[in-house]
Amino acid sequence: MIRIVGVKRIMVLAVLTAAAALLFAADYGYLRPENSAASAELRQIGTQVAEKRAESDRLRTEAEEIKQQQVRYESLARAGFFSDQNRLVARKRIEDIQKETGVLQASYDIATGEVQKDQNADEAGYAVLVSPIRIGIEAMDDVDIYNFIYWMENSFPGHIMLDNLHVTKTRDLDEVSLRQIGAGVPTPLIKADLAFSWRTMVSVEKVRNASDNSFNTGAE
Amino acid sequence: MALPFLKPSRCVLLIGDEALYVYNVTYSRVRLVDTVPWQAEDFEDTVNSLIKKECGGKPVLVLNDMTDQHFKGGQRIPKVGVMDKAGVIRRKLQVAFPNYPIRGALPIRFGKDFTSPSAPGGRQMPSGPVYLFAAVPMSEAVRKTLQAVSGSMASVAGFCLLPVESSDMVQSLAEKLSGRQKGKKGARWVLFVGQHQNGDLRQVVTRDGQLAMTRMTSVADIDSDPAVWAREVHHEIKATIGYLSRFGYTPQDGTDLIVIAGGQAGEELGKAVDFECNYHSFTAPEAARILGIGIGMQEDPRHANALHVAWAGRKTRFILPMQATEIEKIHRPRQYVAALTFLMALGALYAAVDLLGQSKALMDARGGIASQKRVLAQAETEYQQQVETMKAMGVDVRLVQGAIKLFDELDRRRIGILPVVLRVGEALGNELHLTSLSVDRTEKGNASADQFGGGGAAAAGTSSEFAVRLNMVFPPTIDPAYGIREVNDLERRLKTLLPEYRVRVEKQVASPEYTAATTGIAGKSAGGTQESYPAELSIRGPVTQ
């Protein structure tokens, strides 16, 4: 066979076969796996870069927003929106409003606070504390009652929401009542029942610590 | 049209009766390397050396131009499957030429106007495939030639018969001469005459482009008197025409006579031709020019060898490649090795190209990784700067945003009662007084109140509303019609002052409807009717305005 084909041909074939084998081995044994690994690493780094940039952009945007919102946030904080609904403060504030508005009497009942879940508060690690307040007012003029509502809504710590109101004229302005008023005797002519919801944001940690004492945390 | 430089370059061994002619055929010229007589000492070594050194070991085409060539036309093969066809032809060839080991079969194509001299009507289309069988004996000359080829280690391009391989050259030459296009009808018969270097006259006759007959005879030397040469050649042509009549030749079919000769000899022959034909005479280089092939400078342009060799030597596909065990023994292994070498070269080339591509891709990827790592470091730095900025602000972003969002949401659900009460006061004026006023949160739609006392209505697809009920009592002394008018007027004023709310009289003064409860004292002692006239209006609207 070699005599017919020739040594030269056999040598050329052998060299070509060896070269092809070597090249394929280098290609498939080393370069392709390396390439796959490098491509995967490149993709991974690309993803990391994109994520990091997105995070930076988010922070940058938030920083801009926060700068604008910070003033309002501080105002809310000053207005007691993050208070833990201290009852002493509430009593003092109702007394102040009663004096300011001139209603004859304001009897109040602040019920036990309940913790309510809220998504906005949750994300910040806070919860919403809600306390129902019922106030019975006696006044000579219904305008005083509306003033009372105004000051409750605008000066009470946290957020106050009027749930219902019932105003009744208890007595007509007659000769007797006019005489009593003239004599300086407090004469109630109008009676009102008010129901408010008092809400503030408190940290979940604070709620957890206080749950054994003041707050009923079971409410959802 | 194939590009000339892509045509094969070969070593052509032309087997003549007296000697072997070794030609080197390139794309532009044909060179007679040497003539080696059969009786030469060291014949094989000489030819071997010529193939290797003078022809550069190119693939060898063995072209048989000996007298001893055998043909059998009109060999019909029974209709068999494609798989069995080769076997049947091989057996038929063996039967036809049992003593000649070098054989080949050429399928014959029949034109529409085919006529058979043996058919009574003159026209008969064969039913099965018909072949021209050809064979050559394994003469000493052929054996020596094959041994020389075997020893040269050059690959074998083929073993062919000169008249068969030149038949398409003859047809092409005739077409070019007559200016006809291929496939168009012209002279059916073409007779090509050319004297070879050894003095033999080779005649190739084609009918409808296919080999019909070939003759090799001895004539006067071309260097002799042109008139004598022309006379002898004319005599041979006439003999050939005579033979052709057996194959159905008639002058009416049209005949082209092409002669390779010197100018004067050609003219003499032209004068001598006495039958109806289109006569043409050229030297070999002139014929090559007409054919569009290059044969270069020839020692004697009157000889036709170079023309045949140039035509056959540059073919990519032969008309009738002859087959024999002796040839196969040399040809097959070399062909396999060549094919394997080609495949390996192709594989190595592919691998090399792919390797380069992969290397480039890897370098790009690594460059990209380095670049992306730098970008990542920058992004990390930017991120840390942003974090530091946020920390420096000293606020909890989520707390700030959550608190504001919650407060705004609560504010949207706050009942704006004070502006409504102010408008109610304006509407009442100085004359009318309320006995009671109540405000309650109601739900528009069927959603229940949520944790914020109805604030979830928005989320549930409903809106939170509140209702204000105004109660008043008219004294029994008034005319009920007056009371009704006052209430209606109050309703109208409220609607004007509170256009965005729905105002309605819930209970009219002295309402006669059965739904109304009525109390009072009737009788003289009671001083007339003592019933008072209560009335009630309602104002409804959304909590947020």
Interface residues (C-beta under 8 A of the other chain):
Chain A: M1 I4 V5 G6 K8 R9 I10 V12 L13 L16 T17 A19 A20 L23 F24 A26 D27 L31 R32 E34 N35 A38 S39 E41 L42 I45 G46 Q48 V49 K52 R53 E55 S56 L59 R60 E62 A63 E65 I66 K67 Q69 Q70 R72 Y73 L76 F81 F82 Q116 K117 D118 N120 A121 E123 A124 G125 Y126 V128 V130 D142 Y146 I149 Y150 E153 H159 M161 L162 D163 N164 L165 H166 V167 T168 K169 S197 R199 M201
Chain B: S150 M153 K329 I330 P333 R334 V337 A338 L340 T341 M344 A345 G347 A348 A351 A352 D354 L355 Q358 S359 A361 L362 A365 R366 G368 I369 Q372 K373 V375 L376 A379 E380 E382 Y383 Q386 V387 T389 M390 M393 V395 D396 V397 R398 L399 V400 Q401 G402 A403 I404 K405 L406 F407 E409 L410 D411 R413 R414 I415 I417 L418 V421 H433 L434 T435 S436 L437 S438 V439 D440 R441 Q451 F452 G453
